Amino acid sequence: MNQPLAGYHFMVEWGGARGGFTEVSGLDVETDVMEYREGSDRDFNARKFPGMRKVSNVVLKRGIFQGDNEFFEWLNATRMASPERRDLIVSLLNEEHEPLVVWKLRSAWPVKLSGPALNALRSGFAIETLEVAHEGFVVEHG
């Protein structure tokens, strides 16, 4: 019997230093639905056709390390008409650290950077969040 793959062992290559990430979300794709009905159509329902595809922004989370300012520098390099675009690769890995499933995102650039939630009454690590827009992805199974 097949088992679903565990989602906790993964790697992200994003064109920066190779740092670990605690979470990746937003690997979503959706197709718009276009409706059309001719006035003389005997059926009183609209016909449905596939329209434009939309991809969600991807959210990357990782711990903050002293001296590591790469997310902010990438965001800061983004200008109105010419953002610094990078291809991102998210790989779900097996026990031998080999890719099982790979998402390849095209032309990603940062749209939002969130600093950590600081709370003197809680223990935990300081986590920063980077949201990136992209122009689509492909999924490859190894």
C-alpha positions in Angstrom: 0.0 0.0 0.0 1.3 3.4 -0.9 1.9 6.0 1.8 1.7 9.8 1.4 5.1 11.5 1.6 6.2 13.2 4.8 6.3 17.0 4.4 8.9 17.9 6.9 12.1 17.1 5.0 12.7 19.7 2.2 15.2 22.1 0.7 14.8 25.5 -0.9 17.3 26.8 -3.5 16.6 30.5 -4.0 19.7 32.1 -5.3 21.0 33.2 -2.0 23.1 31.6 0.7 22.0 28.0 1.3 20.0 28.4 4.5 17.4 26.2 6.0 13.7 27.1 5.9 11.2 26.1 8.5 8.1 26.4 6.3 7.1 26.8 2.6 3.5 27.5 1.7 1.5 28.8 -1.3 2.4 26.2 -3.9 -1.1 26.7 -5.4 -2.3 26.9 -9.0 -5.9 27.7 -10.1 -7.7 28.1 -13.4 -10.3 30.8 -13.8 -13.7 29.7 -15.2 -15.2 31.7 -18.0 -18.9 31.4 -18.7 -20.6 32.0 -22.0 -24.1 31.6 -23.3 -25.5 32.5 -26.6 -28.9 34.1 -26.5 -30.4 31.5 -28.9 -29.0 28.5 -26.8 -31.8 26.1 -25.9 -30.1 25.3 -22.6 -30.7 28.0 -20.0 -27.3 27.4 -18.4 -24.0 29.1 -19.3 -21.3 26.9 -20.7 -18.0 26.9 -18.8 -14.5 27.1 -20.3 -11.1 27.2 -18.8 -9.6 30.7 -18.6 -6.3 32.2 -17.3 -4.3 30.3 -14.8 -3.3 32.0 -11.5 -0.6 31.1 -9.1 -0.5 32.1 -5.4 2.4 33.9 -3.9 4.8 31.6 -2.1 5.6 32.2 1.6 9.1 31.2 2.9 9.8 31.2 6.7 13.2 30.8 8.3 15.0 31.6 11.5 16.9 34.8 11.8 20.7 34.5 12.2 23.0 37.3 13.3 24.6 39.0 10.3 22.2 37.4 7.7 20.3 40.2 5.9 19.8 38.4 2.5 16.0 38.6 2.5 16.0 42.3 3.2 18.7 42.9 0.6 16.8 41.0 -2.0 13.6 43.0 -1.2 15.6 46.2 -1.3 16.9 45.4 -4.7 13.4 45.3 -6.1 12.6 48.4 -8.0 9.3 49.5 -9.6 10.0 48.4 -13.1 12.8 45.9 -12.7 12.6 43.5 -9.7 15.5 41.2 -9.2 14.0 37.9 -10.3 15.2 34.5 -9.3 14.2 31.0 -10.0 13.3 29.0 -6.9 13.4 25.3 -6.4 11.6 23.6 -3.6 12.4 19.9 -3.2 10.7 17.4 -1.0 13.4 14.9 0.0 13.7 11.3 1.1 15.8 9.9 3.9 18.9 9.9 1.7 18.3 13.7 0.9 17.3 12.9 -2.7 14.4 14.8 -4.3 11.1 13.0 -4.5 9.0 15.9 -5.7 10.4 19.2 -7.1 8.5 22.5 -7.6 10.4 24.9 -10.0 9.2 28.5 -9.7 10.0 30.9 -12.5 11.0 34.5 -12.1 10.3 35.0 -8.4 10.7 38.3 -6.7 9.9 39.5 -3.1 6.7 41.4 -2.4 6.6 41.3 1.4 9.1 40.8 4.3 7.8 40.3 7.8 10.0 40.4 10.8 9.5 38.1 13.8 6.8 38.3 16.5 8.7 39.3 19.6 7.2 38.2 22.9 9.0 38.4 26.3 6.6 35.8 27.8 7.2 33.0 25.1 10.2 30.9 24.3 11.0 30.2 20.7 13.1 31.3 17.8 12.8 34.6 15.9 11.3 33.7 12.5 11.2 36.0 9.5 8.8 35.5 6.6 9.3 36.4 2.9 6.5 36.4 0.4 7.4 36.1 -3.2 5.4 36.5 -6.4 6.3 34.3 -9.4 5.3 33.5 -13.0 4.3 29.9 -12.6 5.9 26.6 -11.7 6.3 23.1 -12.9 6.1 20.0 -10.7 8.5 17.1 -11.3 8.3 13.7 -9.5 11.6 11.8 -9.1 
